[in-house]
Amino acid sequence: MAISTIRPQSRVDESVAQVVGLPEAVLQITRVTPDRVVVRYRSRVLNYRDLTAAINLMMPVTRSQQMDDRAAVVAAIFAGIPALGSEPNAAAVTGVVDGALAQIATDLADLNSATAPPRERVTANRTSEMDLRVIASRLTGK
């Protein structure tokens, strides 16, 4: 009987994580967990499915204005949470947008760590004959 031990990794380092753009990162996460919440603001939540739909609507607009694709993500956050546009406190708006972008980065890192191959070869520890005798005696009650 062999026993293997796998040490958990808390995060994938930058060399393992794929470098993708922000809209592509949202799309990757959406494919796996479309109902996962990206951001909460007051009583409204925005999940990845709705964020991706809003990005798809905003992307042609931001590109026609020669804006970066990341601007479409920010615009999609505002489209998905309309009350955010009328928030008078700029710090609150910044906190919500920064929180959403941080959540996307965290979720992408989690997705990459879950799908990345192990860094180290995992091998099972060998069980000696003496260990097998002890195990057998415990199973038979002798």
BELQUI-V465088 format. One record per helix or strand. SS is the DSSP state (~ for helix, > for strand). FROM is the first residue (numbers start at 1). LEN is the number of residues. If there is no record, write none. Layout:
# BELQUI-V465088
ss:SS from:FROM len:LEN
ss:SS from:FROM len:LEN
This chain:
# BELQUI-V465088
ss:> from:3 len:1
ss:~ from:22 len:11
ss:> from:37 len:5
ss:> from:44 len:4
ss:~ from:48 len:17
ss:~ from:69 len:12
ss:~ from:82 len:5
ss:~ from:90 len:26
ss:> from:125 len:1
ss:~ from:129 len:12
